[in-house]
Amino acid sequence: MQVTTTPSIEGKRITRYCGVVAGEAILGANLFKDLFAGIRDLVGGRSAAYERELERAREIALEEMQQRAQAVGANAVVGVDLDYEVLGQNNSMLMVSASGTAVVVD
């Protein structure tokens, strides 16, 4: 399935709009990751643990969005938007949402 942030796919013609589809992923960060990220923040550098969690959440949200698009008969999703949010007490959860327009292209 083709997925793009643009409103169209070059060389393809949209023949049917199937509606807006979305996928979400909410992941909790455990205490050890929080501890090591805090230490990394004190000494500088990037937090590989959080980067992996962020990538995992993004993949889950995009996959869920594609499954919903397929369920309504689409073979592509255009105009995809990714949003990131920190939730929960002490910002202990990460939410990634992906949304776009499910379409049929030929």
TIKE-332981 format. One line per field, with one value per residue: residue number from 0; residue in one letter; x, y, z of N, C-alpha, C in turn. Coordinates in steps of 0.1 Angstrom, whole numbers, plus 2048, in hexadecimal, padded with zeros to 3 digits. Example, Ala and Ser with C-alpha at 12.3 -4.5 7.8 and 13.67 -1.06 7.14 Angstrom:
<rs>
n c(0;1)
res c(A;S)
n_c1 c(884;880)
n_c2 c(7C7;7EA)
n_c3 c(84E;847)
ca_c1 c(87B;889)
ca_c2 c(7D3;7F5)
ca_c3 c(84E;847)
c_c1 c(884;881)
c_c2 c(7DF;800)
c_c3 c(84E;84F)
</rs>
This chain:
<rs>
n c(0;1;2;3;4;5;6;7;8;9;10;11;12;13;14;15;16;17;18;19;20;21;22;23;24;25;26;27;28;29;30;31;32;33;34;35;36;37;38;39;40;41;42;43;44;45;46;47;48;49;50;51;52;53;54;55;56;57;58;59;60;61;62;63;64;65;66;67;68;69;70;71;72;73;74;75;76;77;78;79;80;81;82;83;84;85;86;87;88;89;90;91;92;93;94;95;96;97;98;99;100;101;102;103;104;105)
res c(M;Q;V;T;T;T;P;S;I;E;G;K;R;I;T;R;Y;C;G;V;V;A;G;E;A;I;L;G;A;N;L;F;K;D;L;F;A;G;I;R;D;L;V;G;G;R;S;A;A;Y;E;R;E;L;E;R;A;R;E;I;A;L;E;E;M;Q;Q;R;A;Q;A;V;G;A;N;A;V;V;G;V;D;L;D;Y;E;V;L;G;Q;N;N;S;M;L;M;V;S;A;S;G;T;A;V;V;V;D)
n_c1 c(809;806;811;810;81A;812;7F8;7F1;7FC;817;814;7FF;7DC;7C1;7A5;790;784;786;783;78D;7A7;7B7;7D1;7DD;7F6;7FF;818;828;843;85D;86A;886;88F;887;898;8B2;8B0;8AE;8C7;8D6;8CD;8D8;8F4;8F5;8EE;8DC;8BE;8BD;8AB;892;88F;88D;874;863;865;85A;840;837;838;825;80D;80C;809;7F1;7E0;7E2;7D7;7BC;7B6;7B8;7A3;78D;78E;7A2;7C1;7D6;7E2;7DF;7EB;7F5;7F9;80E;80C;819;819;81D;812;800;806;822;82C;82E;826;826;816;80F;7FF;7F1;7E3;7CF;7C2;7B1;7B3;7AC;7C2;7CD)
n_c2 c(7F4;816;832;854;875;889;899;88A;86F;86D;867;855;851;85C;84A;845;851;846;84E;85D;84E;841;839;82F;82F;828;829;81E;82A;81A;819;815;81E;838;841;83D;84E;866;868;869;881;892;891;896;88E;875;863;843;82F;83C;845;82D;824;838;835;81B;820;831;820;80D;81D;825;80D;804;818;812;7F8;7FE;80E;7FB;7EB;7FA;7F8;806;80D;81D;838;85A;87C;879;87E;881;880;888;882;887;876;870;86C;87D;87D;863;854;84E;859;853;85D;856;863;864;867;84D;83D;832;82A;82A)
n_c3 c(800;7F7;808;810;818;808;7F4;7DE;7C8;7B4;792;796;796;7A9;7AF;7C0;7DE;7FF;819;839;84B;868;87F;89F;8B9;8DA;8F0;90E;921;932;954;954;93B;93C;951;945;92F;93C;948;931;926;939;934;91A;8F7;8E4;8EA;8E5;8ED;8EF;8D5;8C7;8D2;8C9;8AD;8AB;8B4;8A0;88A;891;892;877;86A;874;86A;84E;84E;854;83E;829;831;829;80E;801;7EF;7F4;808;80C;814;82E;851;86C;88F;8AF;8D2;8F5;910;92F;953;95E;945;939;924;901;8E4;8C3;8A6;886;869;84C;82A;81C;7FD;7DC;7C3;7A0)
ca_c1 c(800;80D;80E;817;816;80E;7E9;7F0;807;81C;812;7F3;7CF;7B8;798;786;788;780;781;798;7AB;7C0;7D7;7E3;7FE;803;822;82E;852;85F;873;895;891;886;8A5;8BE;8AD;8B1;8D6;8DB;8CA;8E2;901;8F4;8ED;8CF;8B9;8BA;89F;886;88F;887;866;85D;865;851;833;834;836;818;803;80B;804;7E2;7D9;7E2;7CD;7AF;7B4;7B5;795;782;790;7AC;7CE;7DF;7DE;7E5;7EA;7F8;7FE;812;80C;820;814;821;806;801;80C;831;82F;833;822;828;80C;811;7F3;7F3;7D6;7D0;7B7;7B2;7AF;7AF;7C9;7D0)
ca_c2 c(800;822;83C;860;881;892;897;881;866;871;85C;84E;859;858;847;845;855;83D;855;85F;843;844;82F;835;826;82E;820;823;829;814;821;815;827;846;843;83E;85A;871;869;86D;88F;89A;890;899;883;871;858;839;828;843;845;820;824;841;82E;810;825;836;814;807;826;825;7FF;804;820;80B;7EE;805;812;7EF;7E6;802;7F6;80F;807;828;843;867;886;873;887;87A;889;882;888;881;875;869;873;87D;87B;856;84C;854;856;857;85B;858;864;868;863;840;83F;827;830;821)
ca_c3 c(800;7F7;813;80D;81F;7FE;7F1;7D2;7C5;7A7;788;799;796;7B4;7A9;7CA;7EC;808;826;842;853;873;888;8AB;8C2;8E6;8F7;91A;923;93F;95D;950;92F;942;959;93C;927;945;949;924;925;941;92E;90B;8EE;8E0;8F1;8DC;8F1;8EC;8C7;8C3;8D6;8C0;8A0;8AD;8B5;893;881;895;88D;868;866;878;860;842;84F;853;830;822;835;822;800;7FC;7EC;7F7;812;809;81E;83B;85B;879;89B;8BB;8DE;901;919;93C;95E;95D;936;939;918;8F4;8DA;8B5;89E;878;863;83E;822;815;7EF;7D2;7B7;796)
c_c1 c(809;808;816;812;810;7FF;7E7;7FC;80B;81A;806;7E7;7C6;7AA;78D;78C;780;77E;78E;79B;7B6;7C6;7DE;7EC;801;80C;826;83D;854;869;881;898;890;893;8B0;8BC;8B1;8C0;8DB;8D9;8D4;8EF;901;8F3;8DE;8CB;8B4;8AD;892;884;889;878;85E;85B;85A;843;82E;831;828;80C;801;805;7F5;7DA;7D8;7D8;7BF;7AC;7B1;7A7;78A;785;79A;7B9;7D9;7DA;7E6;7E3;7EC;7FE;802;812;812;81B;81A;815;809;807;81B;835;835;82F;824;81D;810;804;7F7;7E5;7D8;7C3;7B9;7AC;7B2;7B6;7CB;7DC)
c_c2 c(80C;82C;848;86C;88B;88F;88E;879;869;864;853;857;853;856;847;849;84C;842;856;852;847;838;835;82A;82E;824;826;821;824;81C;821;81E;835;84A;846;84B;866;873;86E;87C;898;89B;894;88C;880;865;84D;831;82F;844;838;81F;82D;83B;823;815;82A;82B;80E;810;826;818;7FF;80C;819;7FF;7F3;809;806;7EA;7EE;801;7FF;807;811;831;84F;871;882;87E;87F;884;881;88A;880;882;86F;871;872;87B;86D;84E;855;850;85B;854;85E;859;868;864;856;842;832;82F;825;826)
c_c3 c(800;801;811;815;815;7FA;7E5;7D1;7B7;79E;78B;799;7A1;7AD;7B3;7D7;7F5;816;82E;84A;85D;87A;893;8B2;8CE;8ED;904;91B;931;947;959;944;934;949;94F;933;92F;946;93C;922;92D;93B;91F;903;8EB;8E8;8E7;8E0;8ED;8DC;8C1;8C6;8CC;8B2;8A0;8AD;8A7;889;884;890;87E;864;869;86E;853;842;84E;845;827;825;82E;813;7FA;7F8;7EE;802;80E;814;82C;844;867;884;8A7;8C7;8EA;90B;927;947;95C;94E;934;92C;90C;8EB;8CD;8AE;88F;872;854;837;81A;807;7E7;7C6;7AD;78E)
</rs>
